[in-house]
Amino acid sequence: MAGTFTAKGDPLLRRASDPGYRVAWKYKYKFERGALEGEMTYGEAKKKAEELQAKEPDKVFWPELIYE
């Protein structure tokens, strides 16, 4: 059974004010991945990902578009 996903924002254009993003993460050397709770704009998610990357160098953080 196939489902349909809709994006909360525009997947092609990433303006700082675009809503519908969250911060996702993964370990560099382990097979674990996750995402932080909460919805924010692309600019906020990017800034938060940069802050978390500086604090935790064993993980990679990035802004991720939320699909429902």
N, C-alpha and C positions, 0 to 999 in steps of 0.2 A: 504494500500500500504506500503510495507516494504522497508526500506532504508538500505544502507550499510555504515558503518562507518569505516574509516581507522585511525589508530593511527599514530601520527607524530613521535613517538619513540617506543622503545621496552617496552611493559607493564610489562614484567617479570624481566628484569634487570634494575637497576637504578644506573648508573654510574654518577658521577658528571659532566662529559662532554657530556652526552646525551642531544640532543636538543628536542624541542617540548613540553615544560612544561610552565605552568603559575601558578600564585598564586591564589588559591581559598579561600573563607572565608565563615563563617556562624556565626550568633549570637548564644551564648550559650543558651539564654532563650527566643528568639523570633524565628518566622518562616520566617527568611530572609536568603537568600544565594546569593552569587555572585562570580565573578572572576575579577581579575585585567586584564587590557588590556596589550597586548604584549606577545611575545614569548621569552623564555630564556632557558638556560640549566637547568638540574635538580639541580646542585650545586648552581647556582644563585637563583633559585626559593626557594630552601630550606633555604638559608641564608636570603633572603628577607622575607620569612614567619616567621622566628625566630625574625627578627627585628620588624616586624609589631605586632607580638604576645606580645612583651615586651611593645610596645606603647599602644596597645588597648586590655586590659585584658578581655573585655566583648565579644570578638570575638575569633574564632579559625581559624587559617590560616594553609594551607598545600600546597605542590607542587602537581599540578594536571596535568595529561597527556592530551594534546589537541587531540580531535577526530574531524575529518572532515567528 
